[in-house]
Amino acid sequence: MNPQRYLDLLEQFRSRRIGVIGDFLLDQYIIGHSARVSREAPIVVVDYQDTVYHPGGAANAAQNVTALGGSAHAVGVEPLSPRVASSTVPSRRRTRRLPAPDR
């Protein structure tokens, strides 16, 4: 394919409404440096710096649709722990332009 064909497809995508069905997950990443493996067990010792959250599963697909200019209509479940969901999900939904679920 030539580059113009990709640009044309991207432009057509902007007017599309895409249904995303699946499990809406919240991926958690622990950021830090690892310098060694523990002597007591085969685990990496990490010098913790930060924790970040990103959409996972179907939430990642919905985010990708909106990033390409399409409109994502999401159907699924949010299998989240109450501790994480109460503080993280509403703010992520706002920054990713995903609509809040109807309850």
N, C-alpha and C positions, 0 to 999 in steps of 0.2 A: 504494500500500500504506500501511496505517496503521502507526504505530510499534509497536503491540502485535504485529503480524504479524512484524516483524523480530525482536523479542525472542523470540517463539515459535520461529522458525527457528534462532536462535542457540542456544537451549536444546536443540533437537533435534540440533544439530551436535555437541554435547558427547559424545554416545554413539556417534558414527560412527567407523568405521575407514576411512581414506582412503589409497588407494595413490597414491604419487607416483613417476612414472617419468620419467627424463631425465638430463641432465648436471648434476652437482652442482659448482657453481662457487664460487669465493671471490672476491668483488669487492674490489678494493683502491682506496681513496680516499686521495689525497694532499691534505692540508689545508694551506692557506697563503693569503697575500694576493698578488694580482697588481697591480702598479702600472704596468707598462709592457710594450711589445712590443719584442723585441730588434731592434736596427738591422741585424744581420747576416742574420737570417732571420725569417720571419713566425711567430714563436713567442712565447708569453707567458712572461715572466720571473716566477717564483713565489718568494716568500719562504717557504720550507718551515717548517711548524710541527709536523706530525704525520702519521702514516699510520694509517688505520683499515681494518678488514676486516669485511665483512658477507656473509652467505650470498647467493649469486646463483643464477640458473637454477632448477633443481628444488629446490635447498636452500632457496631463498627460499619456494617454494610449500610445502614441508614445514614450515618455520618458521611460516608463516601458518596452516596447519592446526592446529598445536599451540597457537598463540596464541589461536585461537578455541575451544580446548578439545577438539578432535578428537584422534584418534590417527593419526599419519602413519607409514605403512609405506613406506620409501623403497627404490627399486630404481634403480641407475644406476651411473655412474662418477664418480670424483673426479679430473679432469684437472689436478692441481696440481703445481707445482714442489716438489721435495723440501725446499728451503729454507723455503718458506712452510708447507707441510703439517706438517712435524715440530713447529713451534713454535706454530701457530695453530689447526689443525683440532681437535685434542682438546679444547682449552679452549672453542672455540665450540660444539662438540657438547654439552658439559656445560651451558653457559649456555642453550642453546636446547632442552634436553630431548630431543634426537634420539638414538636408539640407535646404538651403534657398529656398523659393518658386520661381518658374519660373514666371516671369511677362511679 
